[in-house]
Amino acid sequence: MRCQVIECQPHVCRPLAASTIRDIHFTISAALSAAVRWEWIKSNPATVARKPRTPAPEPQPPTPEQAAKIVEAAWQQDEDWACSCG
């Protein structure tokens, strides 16, 4: 029986997301830090690597009216929801 050659499907290369790069950097940096502690290497080269910035948080809290609706809905489901009466 002969081997059958199967070619890869065509694809488009895309860059990794910044969050994926940060995750990879975290993992590699931790592994290299362990190698430094175990004296397998003298320094951690990941400390000088530039990683993408973490974006500033943009919280979108509910408005007072929306918060009131959330609390009202919780009270309708369970009257003891916000009661801290021991």
Summary of the structure (lengths in Angstrom):
residues: 86
radius of gyration: 26.0
end to end distance: 76.4
largest distance: 77.8
contacts: 119
relative contact order: 0.09
helix: 44%
strand: 0%
